[in-house]
């Protein structure tokens, strides 16, 4: 039996740490991957940006996207940071009522609202 990834739901049982802070800067693109797992759509260009960033791009180079657009490698960090915000917002839209996604010290956690008030 196959599970359609766009049908995944987030429940209170999923509360806890989703992305461990020990992964450091990698979590800025890992949250994107998690959101895609939960049904967020991405373009080929977005996948190329995430892949280039995850592959530890080389500064002073240019990343060519499938659309033909190019991006300076030094701009990838800010672009992926903005994409991480979008991905977090997407995951929040899927969170059960009374739960929120919280970033703290590089970790992404799903917490009850009362727990999140401590952060």
N, C-alpha and C positions, 0 to 999 in steps of 0.2 A: 504494500500500500504506500503510495507517495503522498506527501503532505505539501499542499500548495503554500509556499512561503508568504504569499500575500494574504493568507488567511490566519497567520499567527496572531495571537492576542497576548496582551500583557495582563497578568492577574496579580492580586495581592501576594500570591505565593512566589512571585518573581522579585519581591522586594529584597534589597541588599545591594551589594557591590556588583555593578555591571562591567566596569572597566577599572582594573587595578592601577593605582597611581604609580606603581613600580614600572609600568610600561612607558612612563614619561610622555614625550612629545608624540609617540605613536598613537596615543588615545585620540589625538585630534582627527586622525583619519579613521581610526577603528570605530568611532561612534557613527561615522558615515556608513561603514559596512554593516553595523548592527541595524541601523535604520532601514537599509536596503533589505536586510534579512526579514524585517517586519513589514515589508510591502512598499516602502518609499521607492518611487521610480527615479531612475538616474539616466542622464544622457550619456552618449559615448564620450563626449568631451569631459564630463564630470568624472567618469571612470578613469579616463586617461590622466586627469589631474591628480586624483587620489593615488593612482599607481605610481606616477612620477614622484610624488611626495614620499610615498611609502618606500620607494627604492632609493631614498636618500639622494635626491637630485644633486647634481654638481653645480655649485654657484658659477655665475658668469656664463651660463649656457642658456639655450632656448629650448622650451618644450613645445613640440609640434602636436597639435590636437587633430583628431579625426576630421573635424570640420574644416581644417586648413588654417585655422587661427594658430598663432604662436603666443606663448607666454614666457616672459623672462623668468628663469628659475628662481631668482630672488623674490619674486612676487608670489610664489606658490604658498609660502607659509601663511600669508594673510588671506589668500583665497581659501585655503583649506580651513583656516580658523573660522571664516564666515560660513563655510559649508558645514562645519561642526555645529555651529549655532543652529543652522537650518535642520540638521539631523536631530539635534536634541529637541527642538520644537516639534518635529514630527513624532519622535518617540513619546513626548509629553501628550500629544494628541491621542495616542493609543493607550496611555496609562489609565488604570482604573480610577474611578472617582475616589478622591481622598488621598491620592498618591502623587508625588512629584519627583521629577528627576532633578538631582542636585549635583553640581560639580563642586568638589572640594579637594584641594591639594592634588589636582590632576586625576582624581577618581570620579567616576560617574556612578551615582547611587540612585536607586529607586527607593524612596522613603515615604512613610506616611506623612501627612501634613504636620502632625504633631512632632514627629521626629525631625522633620526638615526645619522646623522653627528653631532648633538648636544651632543651625548653621547660619 
